[in-house]
Amino acid sequence: MKQPIVGYHRDAENHWVAELACGHNQHVRHDPPFVSRPWVTTSEGRQSMRGHTLECVKCDRGCESDR
Ligand SMILES: [Zn+2]
């Protein structure tokens, strides 16, 4: 299910985690060359992706809220 990004925080290992409108969290790593998300490394980039939708597999699986 597509869910918009409503916020961000860092996890214990300093990776960025997107907070989705559904209440689930999703890692948005920038880990080249495997995962390239240079936007997540800057505050401007993260702001620009606020409201962007990500596919939330936790919704599809009926997982409980992460927060
Ligand atoms: Zn979800």
N, CA, C, O and the ligand as a Tripos MOL2 file, in Angstrom:
@<TRIPOS>MOLECULE
protein
  269   267    68     0     0
PROTEIN
NO_CHARGES

@<TRIPOS>ATOM
      1 N           0.8520   -1.1950    0.0000 N.3       1 MET1
      2 CA          0.0000    0.0000    0.0000 C.3       1 MET1
      3 C           0.8870    1.2450    0.0000 C.2       1 MET1
      4 O           1.8440    1.3250    0.7700 O.2       1 MET1
      5 N           0.5770    2.2000   -0.8490 N.am      2 LYS2
      6 CA          1.3670    3.4380   -0.9110 C.3       2 LYS2
      7 C           1.0000    4.3490    0.2580 C.2       2 LYS2
      8 O          -0.1750    4.6160    0.5090 O.2       2 LYS2
      9 N           2.0370    4.8260    0.9730 N.am      3 GLN3
     10 CA          1.8190    5.7130    2.1180 C.3       3 GLN3
     11 C           2.7770    6.8960    2.0330 C.2       3 GLN3
     12 O           3.9560    6.7140    1.7280 O.2       3 GLN3
     13 N           2.2890    8.1000    2.2960 N.am      4 PRO4
     14 CA          3.1730    9.2740    2.2400 C.3       4 PRO4
     15 C           4.0910    9.3870    3.4530 C.2       4 PRO4
     16 O           3.7320    8.9930    4.5620 O.2       4 PRO4
     17 N           5.2840    9.9340    3.2200 N.am      5 ILE5
     18 CA          6.2380   10.2110    4.2940 C.3       5 ILE5
     19 C           5.7570   11.4360    5.0670 C.2       5 ILE5
     20 O           5.4670   12.4770    4.4770 O.2       5 ILE5
     21 N           5.6730   11.3050    6.3960 N.am      6 VAL6
     22 CA          5.2430   12.4440    7.2200 C.3       6 VAL6
     23 C           6.3550   12.9480    8.1300 C.2       6 VAL6
     24 O           6.2220   14.0140    8.7300 O.2       6 VAL6
     25 N           7.4530   12.1970    8.2430 N.am      7 GLY7
     26 CA          8.5570   12.6370    9.0910 C.3       7 GLY7
     27 C           9.7160   11.6620    9.0010 C.2       7 GLY7
     28 O           9.6640   10.6680    8.2770 O.2       7 GLY7
     29 N          10.7710   11.9730    9.7600 N.am      8 TYR8
     30 CA         11.9760   11.1320    9.7550 C.3       8 TYR8
     31 C          12.5770   11.0800   11.1460 C.2       8 TYR8
     32 O          12.3780   11.9780   11.9650 O.2       8 TYR8
     33 N          13.3120   10.0170   11.3940 N.am      9 HIS9
     34 CA         14.1980    9.9940   12.5530 C.3       9 HIS9
     35 C          15.3500    9.0530   12.2220 C.2       9 HIS9
     36 O          15.3230    8.3490   11.2120 O.2       9 HIS9
     37 N          16.3750    9.0520   13.1000 N.am     10 ARG10
     38 CA         17.4840    8.1240   12.9050 C.3      10 ARG10
     39 C          17.3390    6.9580   13.8730 C.2      10 ARG10
     40 O          16.8580    7.1240   14.9930 O.2      10 ARG10
     41 N          17.7660    5.7640   13.4250 N.am     11 ASP11
     42 CA         17.7200    4.6190   14.3210 C.3      11 ASP11
     43 C          19.0140    4.5600   15.1410 C.2      11 ASP11
     44 O          19.8630    5.4450   15.0330 O.2      11 ASP11
     45 N          19.1560    3.5160   15.9550 N.am     12 ALA12
     46 CA         20.2990    3.4040   16.8630 C.3      12 ALA12
     47 C          21.6210    3.3220   16.1020 C.2      12 ALA12
     48 O          22.6750    3.6370   16.6550 O.2      12 ALA12
     49 N          21.5700    2.8990   14.8320 N.am     13 GLU13
     50 CA         22.7930    2.7840   14.0280 C.3      13 GLU13
     51 C          22.9780    3.9860   13.1080 C.2      13 GLU13
     52 O          23.8070    3.9630   12.1990 O.2      13 GLU13
     53 N          22.1940    5.0400   13.3550 N.am     14 ASN14
     54 CA         22.3220    6.2870   12.6160 C.3      14 ASN14
     55 C          21.7910    6.2060   11.1890 C.2      14 ASN14
     56 O          22.1060    7.0650   10.3650 O.2      14 ASN14
     57 N          20.9900    5.1870   10.8830 N.am     15 HIS15
     58 CA         20.3490    5.1120    9.5800 C.3      15 HIS15
     59 C          19.0580    5.9240    9.6230 C.2      15 HIS15
     60 O          18.3790    5.9900   10.6480 O.2      15 HIS15
     61 N          18.7370    6.5350    8.4940 N.am     16 TRP16
     62 CA         17.4980    7.3120    8.4410 C.3      16 TRP16
     63 C          16.2940    6.3980    8.2900 C.2      16 TRP16
     64 O          16.3160    5.4210    7.5420 O.2      16 TRP16
     65 N          15.2490    6.7420    9.0190 N.am     17 VAL17
     66 CA         14.0020    5.9930    8.9850 C.3      17 VAL17
     67 C          12.8860    6.9770    8.6370 C.2      17 VAL17
     68 O          12.7260    8.0060    9.2940 O.2      17 VAL17
     69 N          12.1180    6.6510    7.5990 N.am     18 ALA18
     70 CA         10.9710    7.4840    7.2400 C.3      18 ALA18
     71 C           9.7640    7.0530    8.0590 C.2      18 ALA18
     72 O           9.5040    5.8630    8.2320 O.2      18 ALA18
     73 N           9.0310    8.0460    8.5600 N.am     19 GLU19
     74 CA          7.7870    7.7750    9.2850 C.3      19 GLU19
     75 C           6.6420    7.9760    8.3170 C.2      19 GLU19
     76 O           6.4660    9.0660    7.7730 O.2      19 GLU19
     77 N           5.8620    6.9280    8.0990 N.am     20 LEU20
     78 CA          4.7810    6.9800    7.1190 C.3      20 LEU20
     79 C           3.4560    7.3370    7.7860 C.2      20 LEU20
     80 O           3.2710    7.1510    8.9890 O.2      20 LEU20
     81 N           2.5390    7.8580    6.9670 N.am     21 ALA21
     82 CA          1.2540    8.3380    7.4990 C.3      21 ALA21
     83 C           0.4610    7.2260    8.1710 C.2      21 ALA21
     84 O          -0.3690    7.4990    9.0390 O.2      21 ALA21
     85 N           0.7000    5.9830    7.7880 N.am     22 CYS22
     86 CA         -0.0530    4.8520    8.3340 C.3      22 CYS22
     87 C           0.3890    4.4850    9.7470 C.2      22 CYS22
     88 O          -0.2860    3.7130   10.4280 O.2      22 CYS22
     89 N           1.5540    5.0520   10.2040 N.am     23 GLY23
     90 CA          2.0430    4.7000   11.5290 C.3      23 GLY23
     91 C           3.1920    3.7100   11.4870 C.2      23 GLY23
     92 O           3.7380    3.3430   12.5270 O.2      23 GLY23
     93 N           3.5630    3.2730   10.2810 N.am     24 HIS24
     94 CA          4.7110    2.3790   10.1300 C.3      24 HIS24
     95 C           5.9640    3.1840    9.8320 C.2      24 HIS24
     96 O           5.8980    4.2900    9.2950 O.2      24 HIS24
     97 N           7.1080    2.6090   10.1890 N.am     25 ASN25
     98 CA          8.4030    3.2030    9.8670 C.3      25 ASN25
     99 C           9.0660    2.3830    8.7690 C.2      25 ASN25
    100 O           8.8560    1.1740    8.6670 O.2      25 ASN25
    101 N           9.8720    3.0580    7.9470 N.am     26 GLN26
    102 CA         10.5720    2.3370    6.8780 C.3      26 GLN26
    103 C          11.9750    2.9300    6.7190 C.2      26 GLN26
    104 O          12.1320    4.1450    6.5990 O.2      26 GLN26
    105 N          12.9870    2.0680    6.7180 N.am     27 HIS27
    106 CA         14.3540    2.5400    6.5080 C.3      27 HIS27
    107 C          14.4910    3.1370    5.1180 C.2      27 HIS27
    108 O          13.9830    2.5870    4.1400 O.2      27 HIS27
    109 N          15.1840    4.2670    5.0380 N.am     28 VAL28
    110 CA         15.4830    4.8780    3.7350 C.3      28 VAL28
    111 C          17.0010    5.0710    3.6780 C.2      28 VAL28
    112 O          17.5050    6.1920    3.7530 O.2      28 VAL28
    113 N          17.7070    3.9600    3.5450 N.am     29 ARG29
    114 CA         19.1660    3.9970    3.5730 C.3      29 ARG29
    115 C          19.7340    4.5670    2.2820 C.2      29 ARG29
    116 O          19.1820    4.3870    1.1970 O.2      29 ARG29
    117 N          20.8620    5.2650    2.4390 N.am     30 HIS30
    118 CA         21.6870    5.6140    1.2820 C.3      30 HIS30
    119 C          22.9270    4.7310    1.4030 C.2      30 HIS30
    120 O          23.8320    5.0410    2.1770 O.2      30 HIS30
    121 N          22.9770    3.6390    0.6480 N.am     31 ASP31
    122 CA         24.0180    2.6320    0.7900 C.3      31 ASP31
    123 C          24.5240    2.2160   -0.5850 C.2      31 ASP31
    124 O          24.3070    1.0840   -1.0180 O.2      31 ASP31
    125 N          25.2110    3.1520   -1.2800 N.am     32 PRO32
    126 CA         25.6630    2.8350   -2.6350 C.3      32 PRO32
    127 C          26.7160    1.7300   -2.6210 C.2      32 PRO32
    128 O          27.4580    1.6200   -1.6450 O.2      32 PRO32
    129 N          26.8110    0.8950   -3.6830 N.am     33 PRO33
    130 CA         26.0260    0.9940   -4.9130 C.3      33 PRO33
    131 C          24.7240    0.2150   -4.8570 C.2      33 PRO33
    132 O          24.0180    0.1320   -5.8620 O.2      33 PRO33
    133 N          24.3870   -0.3620   -3.7000 N.am     34 PHE34
    134 CA         23.2110   -1.2250   -3.6360 C.3      34 PHE34
    135 C          21.9240   -0.4100   -3.5930 C.2      34 PHE34
    136 O          20.9830   -0.6760   -4.3410 O.2      34 PHE34
    137 N          21.8950    0.5770   -2.7160 N.am     35 VAL35
    138 CA         20.7190    1.4370   -2.5930 C.3      35 VAL35
    139 C          21.1910    2.8810   -2.7220 C.2      35 VAL35
    140 O          22.0180    3.3330   -1.9290 O.2      35 VAL35
    141 N          20.6880    3.5960   -3.6900 N.am     36 SER36
    142 CA         21.1060    4.9780   -3.8990 C.3      36 SER36
    143 C          19.9630    5.9340   -3.5980 C.2      36 SER36
    144 O          19.0220    6.0670   -4.3800 O.2      36 SER36
    145 N          20.0600    6.5880   -2.4650 N.am     37 ARG37
    146 CA         19.0600    7.6050   -2.0870 C.3      37 ARG37
    147 C          19.8100    8.8300   -1.5830 C.2      37 ARG37
    148 O          19.7240    9.1670   -0.4020 O.2      37 ARG37
    149 N          20.5470    9.5020   -2.4730 N.am     38 PRO38
    150 CA         21.3400   10.6490   -2.0180 C.3      38 PRO38
    151 C          20.4950   11.7250   -1.3470 C.2      38 PRO38
    152 O          21.0110   12.5050   -0.5470 O.2      38 PRO38
    153 N          19.2030   11.7760   -1.6620 N.am     39 TRP39
    154 CA         18.3330   12.8060   -1.0780 C.3      39 TRP39
    155 C          18.2340   12.6650    0.4320 C.2      39 TRP39
    156 O          17.9890   13.6480    1.1320 O.2      39 TRP39
    157 N          18.4250   11.4430    0.9460 N.am     40 VAL40
    158 CA         18.2190   11.2370    2.3810 C.3      40 VAL40
    159 C          19.3740   11.8130    3.2030 C.2      40 VAL40
    160 O          19.2470   11.9650    4.4180 O.2      40 VAL40
    161 N          20.4950   12.1330    2.5570 N.am     41 THR41
    162 CA         21.6720   12.5990    3.2820 C.3      41 THR41
    163 C          21.6370   14.0940    3.5940 C.2      41 THR41
    164 O          22.4490   14.5780    4.3820 O.2      41 THR41
    165 N          20.7110   14.8230    2.9900 N.am     42 THR42
    166 CA         20.6300   16.2610    3.2710 C.3      42 THR42
    167 C          19.2450   16.6180    3.8020 C.2      42 THR42
    168 O          18.2500   15.9790    3.4580 O.2      42 THR42
    169 N          19.1970   17.6500    4.6470 N.am     43 SER43
    170 CA         17.9010   18.0610    5.1870 C.3      43 SER43
    171 C          17.0000   18.5850    4.0710 C.2      43 SER43
    172 O          15.7870   18.3810    4.1040 O.2      43 SER43
    173 N          17.5970   19.2650    3.0730 N.am     44 GLU44
    174 CA         16.8000   19.7530    1.9340 C.3      44 GLU44
    175 C          16.1800   18.5810    1.1840 C.2      44 GLU44
    176 O          15.0090   18.6160    0.8060 O.2      44 GLU44
    177 N          16.9870   17.5400    0.9750 N.am     45 GLY45
    178 CA         16.4900   16.3640    0.2580 C.3      45 GLY45
    179 C          15.3560   15.6930    1.0030 C.2      45 GLY45
    180 O          14.3500   15.3000    0.4130 O.2      45 GLY45
    181 N          15.5340   15.5670    2.3200 N.am     46 ARG46
    182 CA         14.4810   14.9260    3.1130 C.3      46 ARG46
    183 C          13.2060   15.7620    3.0880 C.2      46 ARG46
    184 O          12.1030   15.2270    2.9770 O.2      46 ARG46
    185 N          13.3680   17.0750    3.1920 N.am     47 GLN47
    186 CA         12.1860   17.9470    3.1250 C.3      47 GLN47
    187 C          11.4590   17.7700    1.7910 C.2      47 GLN47
    188 O          10.2300   17.7220    1.7400 O.2      47 GLN47
    189 N          12.2540   17.6740    0.6990 N.am     48 SER48
    190 CA         11.6460   17.5990   -0.6300 C.3      48 SER48
    191 C          10.8830   16.2890   -0.8160 C.2      48 SER48
    192 O           9.9800   16.2070   -1.6490 O.2      48 SER48
    193 N          11.2450   15.2640   -0.0390 N.am     49 MET49
    194 CA         10.5720   13.9690   -0.1770 C.3      49 MET49
    195 C           9.4170   13.7980    0.8050 C.2      49 MET49
    196 O           8.7200   12.7830    0.7830 O.2      49 MET49
    197 N           9.2170   14.7940    1.6630 N.am     50 ARG50
    198 CA          8.0780   14.7520    2.5740 C.3      50 ARG50
    199 C           6.7970   14.7740    1.7310 C.2      50 ARG50
    200 O           6.6460   15.6320    0.8620 O.2      50 ARG50
    201 N           5.8900   13.8510    1.9790 N.am     51 GLY51
    202 CA          4.6780   13.7480    1.1810 C.3      51 GLY51
    203 C           4.8000   12.7750    0.0270 C.2      51 GLY51
    204 O           3.7960   12.3630   -0.5550 O.2      51 GLY51
    205 N           6.0570   12.3970   -0.3130 N.am     52 HIS52
    206 CA          6.2810   11.3910   -1.3410 C.3      52 HIS52
    207 C           5.8020   10.0430   -0.8120 C.2      52 HIS52
    208 O           5.9510    9.7640    0.3770 O.2      52 HIS52
    209 N           5.2330    9.2050   -1.6680 N.am     53 THR53
    210 CA          4.7120    7.9340   -1.1790 C.3      53 THR53
    211 C           5.7200    6.8060   -1.3700 C.2      53 THR53
    212 O           6.4230    6.7380   -2.3780 O.2      53 THR53
    213 N           5.7710    5.9340   -0.3840 N.am     54 LEU54
    214 CA          6.5580    4.7110   -0.4430 C.3      54 LEU54
    215 C           5.6080    3.5210   -0.3410 C.2      54 LEU54
    216 O           4.5330    3.6130    0.2520 O.2      54 LEU54
    217 N           6.0220    2.4170   -0.9250 N.am     55 GLU55
    218 CA          5.2390    1.1830   -0.8030 C.3      55 GLU55
    219 C           5.4530    0.6230    0.5990 C.2      55 GLU55
    220 O           6.5860    0.3370    0.9860 O.2      55 GLU55
    221 N           4.3670    0.4630    1.3650 N.am     56 CYS56
    222 CA          4.4790   -0.0240    2.7330 C.3      56 CYS56
    223 C           4.0470   -1.4840    2.8010 C.2      56 CYS56
    224 O           2.8560   -1.7930    2.7630 O.2      56 CYS56
    225 N           5.0380   -2.3860    2.9030 N.am     57 VAL57
    226 CA          4.7090   -3.8090    2.9590 C.3      57 VAL57
    227 C           4.1020   -4.1740    4.3080 C.2      57 VAL57
    228 O           3.3810   -5.1650    4.4230 O.2      57 VAL57
    229 N           4.3990   -3.3590    5.3420 N.am     58 LYS58
    230 CA          3.8190   -3.6430    6.6580 C.3      58 LYS58
    231 C           2.2950   -3.4820    6.6240 C.2      58 LYS58
    232 O           1.5730   -4.2120    7.3010 O.2      58 LYS58
    233 N           1.8160   -2.5190    5.8280 N.am     59 CYS59
    234 CA          0.3660   -2.3740    5.6650 C.3      59 CYS59
    235 C          -0.2070   -3.6030    4.9660 C.2      59 CYS59
    236 O          -1.2350   -4.1450    5.3710 O.2      59 CYS59
    237 N           0.4880   -4.0320    3.8960 N.am     60 ASP60
    238 CA         -0.0060   -5.1740    3.1310 C.3      60 ASP60
    239 C          -0.0850   -6.4220    3.9990 C.2      60 ASP60
    240 O          -0.9450   -7.2790    3.7940 O.2      60 ASP60
    241 N           0.8300   -6.5180    4.9800 N.am     61 ARG61
    242 CA          0.8490   -7.6810    5.8680 C.3      61 ARG61
    243 C          -0.0260   -7.4920    7.0940 C.2      61 ARG61
    244 O          -0.1810   -8.4170    7.8920 O.2      61 ARG61
    245 N          -0.6020   -6.3020    7.2550 N.am     62 GLY62
    246 CA         -1.4490   -6.0440    8.4090 C.3      62 GLY62
    247 C          -0.6790   -5.9050    9.7050 C.2      62 GLY62
    248 O          -1.2020   -6.2190   10.7740 O.2      62 GLY62
    249 N           0.5730   -5.4330    9.6230 N.am     63 CYS63
    250 CA          1.3970   -5.2960   10.8170 C.3      63 CYS63
    251 C           0.8510   -4.1940   11.7240 C.2      63 CYS63
    252 O           0.1820   -3.2640   11.2740 O.2      63 CYS63
    253 N           1.1580   -4.3280   13.0200 N.am     64 GLU64
    254 CA          0.7740   -3.2970   13.9650 C.3      64 GLU64
    255 C           1.6010   -2.0410   13.7400 C.2      64 GLU64
    256 O           2.6700   -2.0870   13.1320 O.2      64 GLU64
    257 N           1.0940   -0.9220   14.2350 N.am     65 SER65
    258 CA          1.7830    0.3600   14.1050 C.3      65 SER65
    259 C           3.1510    0.3160   14.7720 C.2      65 SER65
    260 O           3.3400   -0.3620   15.7810 O.2      65 SER65
    261 N           4.1040    1.0490   14.1950 N.am     66 ASP66
    262 CA          5.4410    1.1350   14.7740 C.3      66 ASP66
    263 C           5.5570    2.2250   15.8220 C.2      66 ASP66
    264 O           6.6040    2.3570   16.4560 O.2      66 ASP66
    265 N           4.5020    3.0110   16.0190 N.am     67 ARG67
    266 CA          4.6040    4.0630   17.0140 C.3      67 ARG67
    267 C           3.2510    4.3860   17.6090 C.2      67 ARG67
    268 O           3.1480    5.2570   18.4730 O.2      67 ARG67
    269 ZN          2.0620    0.9900    6.6810 Zn       68 ZN68
@<TRIPOS>BOND
     1     1     2 1
     2     2     3 1
     3     3     4 2
     4     3     5 am
     5     5     6 1
     6     6     7 1
     7     7     8 2
     8     7     9 am
     9     9    10 1
    10    10    11 1
    11    11    12 2
    12    11    13 am
    13    13    14 1
    14    14    15 1
    15    15    16 2
    16    15    17 am
    17    17    18 1
    18    18    19 1
    19    19    20 2
    20    19    21 am
    21    21    22 1
    22    22    23 1
    23    23    24 2
    24    23    25 am
    25    25    26 1
    26    26    27 1
    27    27    28 2
    28    27    29 am
    29    29    30 1
    30    30    31 1
    31    31    32 2
    32    31    33 am
    33    33    34 1
    34    34    35 1
    35    35    36 2
    36    35    37 am
    37    37    38 1
    38    38    39 1
    39    39    40 2
    40    39    41 am
    41    41    42 1
    42    42    43 1
    43    43    44 2
    44    43    45 am
    45    45    46 1
    46    46    47 1
    47    47    48 2
    48    47    49 am
    49    49    50 1
    50    50    51 1
    51    51    52 2
    52    51    53 am
    53    53    54 1
    54    54    55 1
    55    55    56 2
    56    55    57 am
    57    57    58 1
    58    58    59 1
    59    59    60 2
    60    59    61 am
    61    61    62 1
    62    62    63 1
    63    63    64 2
    64    63    65 am
    65    65    66 1
    66    66    67 1
    67    67    68 2
    68    67    69 am
    69    69    70 1
    70    70    71 1
    71    71    72 2
    72    71    73 am
    73    73    74 1
    74    74    75 1
    75    75    76 2
    76    75    77 am
    77    77    78 1
    78    78    79 1
    79    79    80 2
    80    79    81 am
    81    81    82 1
    82    82    83 1
    83    83    84 2
    84    83    85 am
    85    85    86 1
    86    86    87 1
    87    87    88 2
    88    87    89 am
    89    89    90 1
    90    90    91 1
    91    91    92 2
    92    91    93 am
    93    93    94 1
    94    94    95 1
    95    95    96 2
    96    95    97 am
    97    97    98 1
    98    98    99 1
    99    99   100 2
   100    99   101 am
   101   101   102 1
   102   102   103 1
   103   103   104 2
   104   103   105 am
   105   105   106 1
   106   106   107 1
   107   107   108 2
   108   107   109 am
   109   109   110 1
   110   110   111 1
   111   111   112 2
   112   111   113 am
   113   113   114 1
   114   114   115 1
   115   115   116 2
   116   115   117 am
   117   117   118 1
   118   118   119 1
   119   119   120 2
   120   119   121 am
   121   121   122 1
   122   122   123 1
   123   123   124 2
   124   123   125 am
   125   125   126 1
   126   126   127 1
   127   127   128 2
   128   127   129 am
   129   129   130 1
   130   130   131 1
   131   131   132 2
   132   131   133 am
   133   133   134 1
   134   134   135 1
   135   135   136 2
   136   135   137 am
   137   137   138 1
   138   138   139 1
   139   139   140 2
   140   139   141 am
   141   141   142 1
   142   142   143 1
   143   143   144 2
   144   143   145 am
   145   145   146 1
   146   146   147 1
   147   147   148 2
   148   147   149 am
   149   149   150 1
   150   150   151 1
   151   151   152 2
   152   151   153 am
   153   153   154 1
   154   154   155 1
   155   155   156 2
   156   155   157 am
   157   157   158 1
   158   158   159 1
   159   159   160 2
   160   159   161 am
   161   161   162 1
   162   162   163 1
   163   163   164 2
   164   163   165 am
   165   165   166 1
   166   166   167 1
   167   167   168 2
   168   167   169 am
   169   169   170 1
   170   170   171 1
   171   171   172 2
   172   171   173 am
   173   173   174 1
   174   174   175 1
   175   175   176 2
   176   175   177 am
   177   177   178 1
   178   178   179 1
   179   179   180 2
   180   179   181 am
   181   181   182 1
   182   182   183 1
   183   183   184 2
   184   183   185 am
   185   185   186 1
   186   186   187 1
   187   187   188 2
   188   187   189 am
   189   189   190 1
   190   190   191 1
   191   191   192 2
   192   191   193 am
   193   193   194 1
   194   194   195 1
   195   195   196 2
   196   195   197 am
   197   197   198 1
   198   198   199 1
   199   199   200 2
   200   199   201 am
   201   201   202 1
   202   202   203 1
   203   203   204 2
   204   203   205 am
   205   205   206 1
   206   206   207 1
   207   207   208 2
   208   207   209 am
   209   209   210 1
   210   210   211 1
   211   211   212 2
   212   211   213 am
   213   213   214 1
   214   214   215 1
   215   215   216 2
   216   215   217 am
   217   217   218 1
   218   218   219 1
   219   219   220 2
   220   219   221 am
   221   221   222 1
   222   222   223 1
   223   223   224 2
   224   223   225 am
   225   225   226 1
   226   226   227 1
   227   227   228 2
   228   227   229 am
   229   229   230 1
   230   230   231 1
   231   231   232 2
   232   231   233 am
   233   233   234 1
   234   234   235 1
   235   235   236 2
   236   235   237 am
   237   237   238 1
   238   238   239 1
   239   239   240 2
   240   239   241 am
   241   241   242 1
   242   242   243 1
   243   243   244 2
   244   243   245 am
   245   245   246 1
   246   246   247 1
   247   247   248 2
   248   247   249 am
   249   249   250 1
   250   250   251 1
   251   251   252 2
   252   251   253 am
   253   253   254 1
   254   254   255 1
   255   255   256 2
   256   255   257 am
   257   257   258 1
   258   258   259 1
   259   259   260 2
   260   259   261 am
   261   261   262 1
   262   262   263 1
   263   263   264 2
   264   263   265 am
   265   265   266 1
   266   266   267 1
   267   267   268 2
@<TRIPOS>SUBSTRUCTURE
     1 MET1         2 RESIDUE 1 A MET
     2 LYS2         6 RESIDUE 1 A LYS
     3 GLN3        10 RESIDUE 1 A GLN
     4 PRO4        14 RESIDUE 1 A PRO
     5 ILE5        18 RESIDUE 1 A ILE
     6 VAL6        22 RESIDUE 1 A VAL
     7 GLY7        26 RESIDUE 1 A GLY
     8 TYR8        30 RESIDUE 1 A TYR
     9 HIS9        34 RESIDUE 1 A HIS
    10 ARG10       38 RESIDUE 1 A ARG
    11 ASP11       42 RESIDUE 1 A ASP
    12 ALA12       46 RESIDUE 1 A ALA
    13 GLU13       50 RESIDUE 1 A GLU
    14 ASN14       54 RESIDUE 1 A ASN
    15 HIS15       58 RESIDUE 1 A HIS
    16 TRP16       62 RESIDUE 1 A TRP
    17 VAL17       66 RESIDUE 1 A VAL
    18 ALA18       70 RESIDUE 1 A ALA
    19 GLU19       74 RESIDUE 1 A GLU
    20 LEU20       78 RESIDUE 1 A LEU
    21 ALA21       82 RESIDUE 1 A ALA
    22 CYS22       86 RESIDUE 1 A CYS
    23 GLY23       90 RESIDUE 1 A GLY
    24 HIS24       94 RESIDUE 1 A HIS
    25 ASN25       98 RESIDUE 1 A ASN
    26 GLN26      102 RESIDUE 1 A GLN
    27 HIS27      106 RESIDUE 1 A HIS
    28 VAL28      110 RESIDUE 1 A VAL
    29 ARG29      114 RESIDUE 1 A ARG
    30 HIS30      118 RESIDUE 1 A HIS
    31 ASP31      122 RESIDUE 1 A ASP
    32 PRO32      126 RESIDUE 1 A PRO
    33 PRO33      130 RESIDUE 1 A PRO
    34 PHE34      134 RESIDUE 1 A PHE
    35 VAL35      138 RESIDUE 1 A VAL
    36 SER36      142 RESIDUE 1 A SER
    37 ARG37      146 RESIDUE 1 A ARG
    38 PRO38      150 RESIDUE 1 A PRO
    39 TRP39      154 RESIDUE 1 A TRP
    40 VAL40      158 RESIDUE 1 A VAL
    41 THR41      162 RESIDUE 1 A THR
    42 THR42      166 RESIDUE 1 A THR
    43 SER43      170 RESIDUE 1 A SER
    44 GLU44      174 RESIDUE 1 A GLU
    45 GLY45      178 RESIDUE 1 A GLY
    46 ARG46      182 RESIDUE 1 A ARG
    47 GLN47      186 RESIDUE 1 A GLN
    48 SER48      190 RESIDUE 1 A SER
    49 MET49      194 RESIDUE 1 A MET
    50 ARG50      198 RESIDUE 1 A ARG
    51 GLY51      202 RESIDUE 1 A GLY
    52 HIS52      206 RESIDUE 1 A HIS
    53 THR53      210 RESIDUE 1 A THR
    54 LEU54      214 RESIDUE 1 A LEU
    55 GLU55      218 RESIDUE 1 A GLU
    56 CYS56      222 RESIDUE 1 A CYS
    57 VAL57      226 RESIDUE 1 A VAL
    58 LYS58      230 RESIDUE 1 A LYS
    59 CYS59      234 RESIDUE 1 A CYS
    60 ASP60      238 RESIDUE 1 A ASP
    61 ARG61      242 RESIDUE 1 A ARG
    62 GLY62      246 RESIDUE 1 A GLY
    63 CYS63      250 RESIDUE 1 A CYS
    64 GLU64      254 RESIDUE 1 A GLU
    65 SER65      258 RESIDUE 1 A SER
    66 ASP66      262 RESIDUE 1 A ASP
    67 ARG67      266 RESIDUE 1 A ARG
    68 ZN68       269 GROUP 0 **** ****
